[in-house]
Amino acid sequence: MSLYYVQKFLYELNRDEAKQQAYLADRSAALAGFDLTDEEHAALIAPDIGLLFHLGVNGQILMHFGALHHIAWADYLQLMRDGIEEHGPVREGVYAVTGYEGTDAHAMSLGQQPGASKAATSETGEN
Amino acid sequence: MPLVYAGVCSHAPGITGRADQADPDMRDSLYAAFDQMRADIEAAKPDAIIVIAAEHFANFFMDNMPSFALGMADFYDGPIEDTGWIGFDKFRAPGNRDLSERLIKEVMQTVDVSYAEEWKFDHGIAVPLHFLTPNFDVPIIPANINCQGPPLAPLPRAWAFGEALRRAADSFPERIAIVGTGGISHWPATPDSGKINEPWDRDFLDRWCRNDKDALLDYDDASVYADAGQGGFEIRTFLAVSAAAAGATGTVHFFQPIPIFAVSCTIASYAL
């Protein structure tokens, strides 16, 4: 388990367009030099947003990785929920999951119109 | 010159990146409030704007995480985010290295602030600037308080940072504005994104408007996390502005929970 290095890879990737291009061209090569478990390596290659969230990657780092892979926002949220469903609670990191209310349900609980997020889930590219 | 403006605003990337998914009336009202904030700042005629943000691993990571940092460069590029995702183009904002250096030296008299001669903006600064200085014609001095990677500086230290910024700003001939950016309660970029604790937010803003130091410091990270999510740690930026405007009372110009933007969208300022 090397959450620190998973996050460090993503931190460096998120802020450097050249590294993003290198990663997209050869994902495995881009991970060289980072002390990762096989599970972490595979999750970063896939990419497996749900597993990465389960492993404890901070969402403020992970959401940029989702954007790099053109994952729509609602899909990004759902992939994290699916990851928790499949793998269990977040293993470590800054937070624990506190519920799965979701944006539309919460908007309605506030007496507001739900957003159109679900309608926008289909325009995903590579993910 | 005495500080010429002190205010706060939200910085959530959904404000621009998911604008098409929000209730149009709410979104447009928020945008109008940002327009008014821009007009208020322009009326104050600042020579520079200190933007106190809680950046999100764009520059600082757990290999060397400063509790407090100030930019010291003549320009800053941003946003690091994908332009399609955040909803606007890359930009280069002007800085003022000389002013930054003087600011840092003065702040260092009481706060061990780090400095950075290179700083890439993420949504924490880029989204506010998209509305507040769309022509990038006012020098920006970025300030950061670590609100993402615990351990975090205790709230009284954030207060001391704000006091130091005020003392420094008042000692310069330039006209300085301060803008704090961040969320109140929110669970950004998690499965709970969209959850908002509106009563908690309203109570916090009541304390903020009264500029009640004791009440504003009467939080701890455990309770903030429980009641306001990990995004609630960003109240440090609001607190720093309160400290910079100590003695002044504030007004909330806009407050509306907008779940698709993942936060109670807020715009407020102090009457200096």
HADDOCK unambig.tbl for C-alpha pairs under 7 A between the chains (distance, minus, plus):
assign (segid A and resid 11 and name CA) (segid B and resid 57 and name CA) 6.34 0.50 0.50
assign (segid A and resid 15 and name CA) (segid B and resid 58 and name CA) 5.98 0.50 0.50
assign (segid A and resid 15 and name CA) (segid B and resid 80 and name CA) 5.55 0.50 0.50
assign (segid A and resid 59 and name CA) (segid B and resid 189 and name CA) 4.69 0.50 0.50
assign (segid A and resid 59 and name CA) (segid B and resid 190 and name CA) 5.70 0.50 0.50
assign (segid A and resid 60 and name CA) (segid B and resid 56 and name CA) 5.89 0.50 0.50
assign (segid A and resid 60 and name CA) (segid B and resid 189 and name CA) 6.00 0.50 0.50
assign (segid A and resid 61 and name CA) (segid B and resid 57 and name CA) 6.80 0.50 0.50
assign (segid A and resid 63 and name CA) (segid B and resid 189 and name CA) 6.18 0.50 0.50
assign (segid A and resid 64 and name CA) (segid B and resid 81 and name CA) 6.65 0.50 0.50
assign (segid A and resid 67 and name CA) (segid B and resid 82 and name CA) 6.61 0.50 0.50
assign (segid A and resid 67 and name CA) (segid B and resid 85 and name CA) 6.31 0.50 0.50
assign (segid A and resid 68 and name CA) (segid B and resid 82 and name CA) 6.89 0.50 0.50
assign (segid A and resid 77 and name CA) (segid B and resid 190 and name CA) 6.65 0.50 0.50
assign (segid A and resid 77 and name CA) (segid B and resid 191 and name CA) 5.13 0.50 0.50
assign (segid A and resid 80 and name CA) (segid B and resid 191 and name CA) 6.00 0.50 0.50
assign (segid A and resid 81 and name CA) (segid B and resid 191 and name CA) 5.84 0.50 0.50
assign (segid A and resid 95 and name CA) (segid B and resid 230 and name CA) 6.83 0.50 0.50
assign (segid A and resid 99 and name CA) (segid B and resid 192 and name CA) 6.24 0.50 0.50
assign (segid A and resid 100 and name CA) (segid B and resid 191 and name CA) 6.02 0.50 0.50
assign (segid A and resid 100 and name CA) (segid B and resid 192 and name CA) 5.64 0.50 0.50
assign (segid A and resid 101 and name CA) (segid B and resid 192 and name CA) 6.38 0.50 0.50
assign (segid A and resid 102 and name CA) (segid B and resid 191 and name CA) 6.88 0.50 0.50
assign (segid A and resid 102 and name CA) (segid B and resid 192 and name CA) 5.83 0.50 0.50
assign (segid A and resid 102 and name CA) (segid B and resid 193 and name CA) 6.59 0.50 0.50
assign (segid A and resid 102 and name CA) (segid B and resid 194 and name CA) 6.14 0.50 0.50
assign (segid A and resid 103 and name CA) (segid B and resid 193 and name CA) 6.59 0.50 0.50
assign (segid A and resid 103 and name CA) (segid B and resid 194 and name CA) 4.49 0.50 0.50
assign (segid A and resid 103 and name CA) (segid B and resid 195 and name CA) 6.80 0.50 0.50
assign (segid A and resid 103 and name CA) (segid B and resid 259 and name CA) 5.47 0.50 0.50
assign (segid A and resid 103 and name CA) (segid B and resid 260 and name CA) 5.90 0.50 0.50
assign (segid A and resid 106 and name CA) (segid B and resid 194 and name CA) 6.68 0.50 0.50
assign (segid A and resid 106 and name CA) (segid B and resid 195 and name CA) 6.17 0.50 0.50
assign (segid A and resid 106 and name CA) (segid B and resid 259 and name CA) 6.89 0.50 0.50
assign (segid A and resid 107 and name CA) (segid B and resid 259 and name CA) 5.87 0.50 0.50
assign (segid A and resid 113 and name CA) (segid B and resid 23 and name CA) 6.88 0.50 0.50
assign (segid A and resid 115 and name CA) (segid B and resid 21 and name CA) 5.38 0.50 0.50
assign (segid A and resid 115 and name CA) (segid B and resid 22 and name CA) 5.41 0.50 0.50
assign (segid A and resid 115 and name CA) (segid B and resid 23 and name CA) 6.65 0.50 0.50
assign (segid A and resid 115 and name CA) (segid B and resid 260 and name CA) 6.24 0.50 0.50
assign (segid A and resid 116 and name CA) (segid B and resid 21 and name CA) 5.03 0.50 0.50
assign (segid A and resid 117 and name CA) (segid B and resid 21 and name CA) 5.98 0.50 0.50
